[in-house]
Amino acid sequence: MRYWNKLLAPLAKSPAGLPATPEPTPTASGFLTVGTTTYINPTGTYPIFHAADGTLTTIINDTDHHITIVTEREHSPPPTDIVLAPGERTETGRGDCVHVG
């Protein structure tokens, strides 16, 4: 019996108030438009679908967070990502996805 008490003693001392999972990042408040699709209170990453005819894709950041247009990584050296502040918009012919935050 002493063996089990000694083995389980560290569990009894562990703090009970800590969450088991980390807190999720808060969602952005507002609208994110990528091409013809508008997302409400976006969070995470959204794909950019480029037109086959080469038409530029419009990206509008009407949120309270910065967004990053992640560019292609296959190039050497890779191009820099495009960052849009809240209220900014751009048209781009490159990029794989838009990341909020």
N, C-alpha and C positions, 0 to 999 in steps of 0.2 A: 504494500500500500504506500509506503514511503516513496517508492520509485515513481508512482503515478503522481503523487503530490509534487515531487520535485520536478517532474517533467511538465506539468501543467501550470506551475507557478508563474512563468513569464506571461502566459495568457491572462492570468488574473490581474497582472500589473499593467496591462496595455490600456491606453486611454480609450474610452468608449465614445467620446464625442467627435472623433474624426470621421469624415465621410468616406465611404468605400470607393467612390469614383470622383474624379476631379469635376469641378464645376464647368458646365459648358460655356463657351464663349457667347456673349449676348448677340442677338440678331441686330442687324442694322434697321433703323427705322426709316421708312420711305420706300422709294421705288427704284429699281434697277432695270433699265431697258437695254437688251442686247439684240440688235437687229429688229425683228418685229415682235419679240416676246418681252413682256414686262413682268418682273417679279416683285411681289409685295413683301416688305420686311425681309430682305434676302439674308442668307447666311451660307457660308461655304463657297463652293466653286461651281460655276455655270459654263457650259460649253459655248464656243463661238462657231457658228455654222456660216462659212463664207460662201457667197454665191459663185456658181460655176463660171459666170461671165466676167468675173473680176470686179464686180461692183463692191465698193467699200461698205463695211458693216458699221452701222451707227451704234455707239455705246453711250448711254446717258446715265450719269450717277446723280440721282435725286435722293440720296440717302444721307445719313449723318456720319458715315464712315468713309475712309479712303478705299478705293478699289484698285486692284492691280490687274492689268492685262498681261497674262503670262505668255511670252513669245516662244517661238519654236526653239528647241534646244539642240536640233540636229546640225545647226550651222557651227562653223568654227571660225572665229569665236562667236558664241551665241549673242544675239542682239539683246540690248537692255530691255527690261520690262517697262511698260507704260503705266504710270500711276496717275489716277484721277482723284482730285480732291472732291469733297461734297459740292454738288452744283455744277461740276464740269461735264463736258461732253466731248466726244471725238469721233472721227470716222477712221477706220483702219482696215487695211487689207491683209494684216498679219495677226498672229496670236492664236493660241489654242483654246484658252479659257479665260474667264474673269473670276478673280478671287476677291471676296469681300473681306475687309479687315486689314 
